[in-house]
């Protein structure tokens, strides 16, 4: 199940998230939020360190990263509030939306309008959350001296549940490794990887559907229109569905 969800994420979602015009503002907001919460030194702030790693993985320029950190100390910056929304879209697709906003009224009105215009609706929080497993996901380049079975054994005490490898988009001969664990083990896994000297390319908490559903191409066209519309919103940080 995890593999199918992973392939979906690397395919359909990377297609959406690969657009720098959408990705960079979201990454910058994550950096600003982390710096505002725990300070601007990534060595002392693991959340900021993670946000910077993710930004670098998407080739975000250093100047943008530095600006996002400095922005956290600006008096003009409002505190961001993290909010989640759950909804049902076309053909019964389940959608989980993670937001970070400085204006809750704006965000909820926008998210509701996206669902309504697509013939769906926002449902009460908690209605769909159990339909998704929240997982810690870490990705890093595989080196010649790495043994995946050995890594799995070493990290199992830190909460590792599954490990897999796949070719990078740039070079089919260069492999990436992804490891998964329960969301509660994020800090432990991050610490174990850093102590091992592994350079983490991206680290995040993601939601995977417990029961993925297959949709036809025609149905996916309508579903994708809704997901793309939601994802375009500046307040939206991530969108997850139960698409198989």
VOPAGU-2260 file (C-alpha; in pm, 1 decimal, decimal comma):
REM VOPAGU-2260
SITE   aa  ch    i         X         Y         Z
SITE  UNK   A    0       0,0       0,0       0,0
SITE  UNK   A    1     276,3     241,1      93,6
SITE  UNK   A    2     453,8     178,2    -236,0
SITE  UNK   A    3     143,0     259,9    -440,2
SITE  UNK   A    4      84,2     573,9    -238,4
SITE  UNK   A    5     449,4     668,2    -284,0
SITE  UNK   A    6     431,0     625,5    -660,3
SITE  UNK   A    7     116,4     836,7    -669,4
SITE  UNK   A    8     294,1    1106,6    -469,9
SITE  UNK   A    9     600,6    1096,1    -693,3
SITE  UNK   A   10     379,3    1110,6   -1000,8
SITE  UNK   A   11      64,1    1312,7    -983,8
SITE  UNK   A   12     163,8    1526,9    -687,0
SITE  UNK   A   13     514,5    1600,6    -811,7
SITE  UNK   A   14     349,6    1722,4   -1130,4
SITE  UNK   A   15     161,9    1978,0    -923,6
SITE  UNK   A   16     430,6    2060,0    -669,0
SITE  UNK   A   17     701,8    2081,8    -932,5
SITE  UNK   A   18     583,0    2428,5   -1030,3
SITE  UNK   A   19     822,1    2672,9    -864,0
SITE  UNK   A   20     566,9    2952,2    -865,9
SITE  UNK   A   21     359,3    2748,9    -622,2
SITE  UNK   A   22     630,5    2563,9    -435,0
SITE  UNK   A   23     862,7    2845,6    -333,6
SITE  UNK   A   24     601,4    3053,6    -144,9
SITE  UNK   A   25     491,2    2744,2      49,0
SITE  UNK   A   26     849,8    2651,9     134,6
SITE  UNK   A   27     925,1    3010,0     237,8
SITE  UNK   A   28     620,9    3015,4     464,4
SITE  UNK   A   29     732,0    2690,3     629,6
SITE  UNK   A   30    1077,4    2841,6     692,5
SITE  UNK   A   31     932,1    3162,7     834,7
SITE  UNK   A   32     694,5    2970,3    1061,5
SITE  UNK   A   33     974,6    2748,5    1192,5
SITE  UNK   A   34    1207,9    3044,1    1251,5
SITE  UNK   A   35     937,6    3246,2    1425,8
SITE  UNK   A   36     855,1    2951,8    1652,4
SITE  UNK   A   37    1203,5    2830,0    1743,0
SITE  UNK   A   38    1455,1    3094,2    1639,0
SITE  UNK   A   39    1659,0    3158,2    1326,6
SITE  UNK   A   40    1953,5    2923,2    1397,0
SITE  UNK   A   41    1897,6    2591,8    1214,9
SITE  UNK   A   42    2157,6    2420,6    1436,6
SITE  UNK   A   43    1939,7    2492,3    1739,9
SITE  UNK   A   44    1602,6    2459,0    1563,9
SITE  UNK   A   45    1530,4    2117,4    1411,5
SITE  UNK   A   46    1204,7    2235,9    1252,9
SITE  UNK   A   47    1389,4    2515,5    1074,0
SITE  UNK   A   48    1663,6    2273,3     972,1
SITE  UNK   A   49    1398,8    2049,3     815,3
SITE  UNK   A   50    1227,6    2337,9     635,8
SITE  UNK   A   51    1561,6    2450,8     489,6
SITE  UNK   A   52    1643,7    2095,2     376,8
SITE  UNK   A   53    1311,7    2073,8     194,8
SITE  UNK   A   54    1367,3    2411,9      31,0
SITE  UNK   A   55    1713,6    2311,9     -89,9
SITE  UNK   A   56    1571,2    1985,2    -225,8
SITE  UNK   A   57    1347,1    2195,5    -451,0
SITE  UNK   A   58    1643,6    2411,8    -557,8
SITE  UNK   A   59    1516,7    2718,6    -375,9
SITE  UNK   A   60    1785,3    2991,2    -397,1
SITE  UNK   A   61    1982,5    3067,1     -80,9
SITE  UNK   A   62    1872,7    3431,7     -93,2
SITE  UNK   A   63    1509,6    3322,3     -76,7
SITE  UNK   A   64    1584,8    3098,7     221,0
SITE  UNK   A   65    1771,5    3375,0     405,0
SITE  UNK   A   66    1489,9    3621,4     334,7
SITE  UNK   A   67    1232,0    3378,8     472,4
SITE  UNK   A   68    1433,6    3340,9     795,0
SITE  UNK   A   69    1476,0    3719,1     832,4
SITE  UNK   A   70    1106,2    3769,1     768,3
SITE  UNK   A   71    1029,0    3581,0    1091,0
SITE  UNK   A   72    1171,2    3869,0    1296,0
SITE  UNK   A   73     979,6    4137,5    1109,1
SITE  UNK   A   74     720,4    4321,6    1314,3
SITE  UNK   A   75     492,9    4329,5    1009,2
SITE  UNK   A   76     461,4    3951,0     991,3
SITE  UNK   A   77     153,7    3809,6    1155,8
SITE  UNK   A   78     172,9    3475,1    1333,1
SITE  UNK   A   79      60,6    3190,3    1110,6
SITE  UNK   A   80    -199,2    2945,9    1236,8
SITE  UNK   A   81    -199,2    2587,9    1109,8
SITE  UNK   A   82    -545,9    2464,4    1013,9
SITE  UNK   A   83    -677,7    2149,0     848,2
SITE  UNK   A   84    -988,9    2103,2     635,7
SITE  UNK   A   85   -1153,1    1782,2     523,0
SITE  UNK   A   86   -1387,4    1746,7     229,3
SITE  UNK   A   87   -1549,8    1528,3     -30,9
SITE  UNK   A   88   -1499,0    1614,9    -395,4
SITE  UNK   A   89   -1621,3    1488,0    -731,5
SITE  UNK   A   90   -1703,9    1115,9    -746,7
SITE  UNK   A   91   -1671,7    1086,3    -369,9
SITE  UNK   A   92   -1297,7    1147,1    -357,1
SITE  UNK   A   93   -1176,3    1223,3      -4,3
SITE  UNK   A   94    -955,3    1529,3      35,4
SITE  UNK   A   95    -747,3    1640,9     333,3
SITE  UNK   A   96    -613,6    1997,2     317,7
SITE  UNK   A   97    -336,0    2135,9     539,9
SITE  UNK   A   98    -313,6    2514,7     564,6
SITE  UNK   A   99    -103,0    2782,5     731,1
SITE  UNK   A  100    -277,4    3118,1     745,1
SITE  UNK   A  101    -273,4    3462,4     902,0
SITE  UNK   A  102    -642,2    3508,8     818,6
SITE  UNK   A  103    -868,1    3218,5     915,6
SITE  UNK   A  104   -1184,6    3372,8     771,8
SITE  UNK   A  105   -1025,2    3414,8     429,6
SITE  UNK   A  106    -887,7    3062,7     426,5
SITE  UNK   A  107   -1204,9    2881,3     529,0
SITE  UNK   A  108   -1414,3    3083,6     281,5
SITE  UNK   A  109   -1174,5    3003,4      -3,9
SITE  UNK   A  110   -1146,8    2632,5      74,1
SITE  UNK   A  111   -1524,7    2595,3     103,0
SITE  UNK   A  112   -1574,4    2773,3    -229,6
SITE  UNK   A  113   -1335,3    2534,5    -409,4
SITE  UNK   A  114   -1529,8    2231,6    -289,4
SITE  UNK   A  115   -1871,5    2387,3    -355,8
SITE  UNK   A  116   -1785,0    2485,9    -712,5
SITE  UNK   A  117   -1665,2    2130,5    -780,4
SITE  UNK   A  118   -1990,7    1982,0    -654,2
SITE  UNK   A  119   -1837,7    1871,3    -326,4
SITE  UNK   A  120   -1839,9    2001,5      27,6
SITE  UNK   A  121   -1625,3    2056,6     334,2
SITE  UNK   A  122   -1713,4    1813,7     614,3
SITE  UNK   A  123   -1660,2    1854,1     991,1
SITE  UNK   A  124   -1299,5    1810,4    1101,5
SITE  UNK   A  125   -1233,0    1457,4    1218,9
SITE  UNK   A  126   -1478,4    1303,6     972,8
SITE  UNK   A  127   -1208,4    1181,8     735,2
SITE  UNK   A  128    -884,7    1197,7     934,2
SITE  UNK   A  129    -907,6     829,5    1028,2
SITE  UNK   A  130    -910,1     745,5     656,4
SITE  UNK   A  131    -546,9     856,9     634,0
SITE  UNK   A  132    -231,1     733,5     805,9
SITE  UNK   A  133       6,9    1013,8     898,4
SITE  UNK   A  134     366,6     913,2     838,2
SITE  UNK   A  135     714,3    1057,3     877,9
SITE  UNK   A  136     888,8    1047,6     540,1
SITE  UNK   A  137    1261,7    1105,3     488,9
SITE  UNK   A  138    1435,7    1095,1     152,2
SITE  UNK   A  139    1808,4    1088,1      77,5
SITE  UNK   A  140    2049,3     987,0    -197,6
SITE  UNK   A  141    2177,6     630,3    -186,7
SITE  UNK   A  142    2556,3     603,1    -176,8
SITE  UNK   A  143    2764,2     305,1    -290,6
SITE  UNK   A  144    2838,7     198,3      65,3
SITE  UNK   A  145    2474,0     189,7     177,2
SITE  UNK   A  146    2308,5    -143,4     253,2
SITE  UNK   A  147    1930,6    -101,9     281,7
SITE  UNK   A  148    1885,5    -411,1     496,4
SITE  UNK   A  149    2152,3    -284,0     732,2
SITE  UNK   A  150    1992,4      62,0     743,5
SITE  UNK   A  151    1653,0     -89,0     815,2
SITE  UNK   A  152    1799,3    -283,8    1107,3
SITE  UNK   A  153    1980,7      23,3    1242,7
SITE  UNK   A  154    1678,5     254,8    1225,3
SITE  UNK   A  155    1406,1      17,7    1338,6
SITE  UNK   A  156    1454,1     123,9    1702,4
SITE  UNK   A  157    1403,9     485,2    1592,4
SITE  UNK   A  158    1063,3     396,4    1450,9
SITE  UNK   A  159    1134,7     295,8    1092,1
SITE  UNK   A  160     846,9      95,8     943,0
SITE  UNK   A  161     938,3      69,6     575,9
SITE  UNK   A  162    1227,8     151,8     343,8
SITE  UNK   A  163    1239,2     164,0     -35,5
SITE  UNK   A  164    1450,8     299,7    -318,4
SITE  UNK   A  165    1369,3     453,7    -654,9
SITE  UNK   A  166    1565,0     627,8    -933,3
SITE  UNK   A  167    1597,4    1005,9    -926,9
SITE  UNK   A  168    1424,1    1205,3   -1198,3
SITE  UNK   A  169    1756,1    1348,7   -1315,8
SITE  UNK   A  170    1951,8    1022,6   -1342,2
SITE  UNK   A  171    1799,9     672,2   -1354,2
SITE  UNK   A  172    2130,7     528,6   -1232,5
SITE  UNK   A  173    2124,1     744,1    -918,5
SITE  UNK   A  174    1894,1     602,6    -653,9
SITE  UNK   A  175    1700,5     780,7    -382,0
SITE  UNK   A  176    1599,7     611,3     -58,5
SITE  UNK   A  177    1274,5     682,4     125,5
SITE  UNK   A  178    1208,2     567,3     478,8
SITE  UNK   A  179     874,0     575,8     657,3
SITE  UNK   A  180     770,2     572,2    1019,6
SITE  UNK   A  181     476,5     679,7    1232,5
SITE  UNK   A  182     440,0    1056,6    1258,2
SITE  UNK   A  183     516,9    1041,5    1630,7
SITE  UNK   A  184     867,7     912,2    1550,5
SITE  UNK   A  185     966,7    1204,8    1326,6
SITE  UNK   A  186    1220,8    1348,1    1572,1
SITE  UNK   A  187    1374,7    1011,0    1651,7
SITE  UNK   A  188    1419,4     919,4    1286,6
SITE  UNK   A  189    1563,4    1260,0    1203,5
SITE  UNK   A  190    1813,7    1231,7    1487,9
SITE  UNK   A  191    1913,3     876,1    1386,9
SITE  UNK   A  192    1974,5     981,9    1024,7
SITE  UNK   A  193    2178,9    1285,2    1130,1
SITE  UNK   A  194    2388,0    1079,2    1374,3
SITE  UNK   A  195    2455,8     834,1    1092,3
SITE  UNK   A  196    2586,8    1124,4     884,4
SITE  UNK   A  197    2320,4    1083,7     616,9
SITE  UNK   A  198    2237,2    1403,5     430,0
SITE  UNK   A  199    1858,8    1429,2     430,7
SITE  UNK   A  200    1719,4    1571,6     107,2
SITE  UNK   A  201    1363,6    1612,0     229,8
SITE  UNK   A  202    1175,3    1540,4     549,5
SITE  UNK   A  203     803,9    1576,2     604,7
SITE  UNK   A  204     486,1    1448,1     759,8
SITE  UNK   A  205     252,0    1312,1     494,3
SITE  UNK   A  206     -87,1    1146,1     492,6
SITE  UNK   A  207    -147,1     820,4     305,8
SITE  UNK   A  208    -496,2     681,4     242,1
SITE  UNK   A  209    -580,5     369,9     444,1
SITE  UNK   A  210    -804,3     245,4     161,4
SITE  UNK   A  211    -691,7     386,3    -175,9
SITE  UNK   A  212    -962,3     407,9    -442,7
SITE  UNK   A  213    -916,1     376,8    -818,6
SITE  UNK   A  214   -1083,7     634,7   -1042,5
SITE  UNK   A  215   -1125,5     645,1   -1419,9
SITE  UNK   A  216    -930,2     892,0   -1633,5
SITE  UNK   A  217   -1245,9    1093,7   -1689,9
SITE  UNK   A  218   -1314,6    1108,8   -1317,7
SITE  UNK   A  219    -953,5    1204,0   -1247,1
SITE  UNK   A  220    -985,1    1505,0   -1478,3
SITE  UNK   A  221   -1254,2    1651,3   -1252,1
SITE  UNK   A  222   -1070,1    1551,1    -936,1
SITE  UNK   A  223    -744,7    1705,3   -1057,8
SITE  UNK   A  224    -920,2    2033,1   -1137,1
SITE  UNK   A  225   -1035,0    2056,5    -775,5
SITE  UNK   A  226    -696,8    1956,4    -629,4
SITE  UNK   A  227    -510,2    2199,6    -854,6
SITE  UNK   A  228    -746,6    2481,8    -755,2
SITE  UNK   A  229    -695,9    2408,6    -385,8
SITE  UNK   A  230    -320,0    2375,3    -427,4
SITE  UNK   A  231    -298,2    2716,2    -599,0
SITE  UNK   A  232    -417,8    2886,2    -280,0
SITE  UNK   A  233    -132,3    3060,8     -98,6
SITE  UNK   A  234    -267,5    2947,9     238,5
SITE  UNK   A  235    -258,6    2578,1     143,5
SITE  UNK   A  236      57,2    2389,6     235,6
SITE  UNK   A  237     -39,1    2035,3     126,9
SITE  UNK   A  238    -330,5    1839,3     -20,1
SITE  UNK   A  239    -390,2    1465,6      18,8
SITE  UNK   A  240    -651,1    1238,7    -136,7
SITE  UNK   A  241    -757,6     874,2    -124,8
SITE  UNK   A  242    -677,2     826,2    -494,2
SITE  UNK   A  243    -510,8     486,9    -545,6
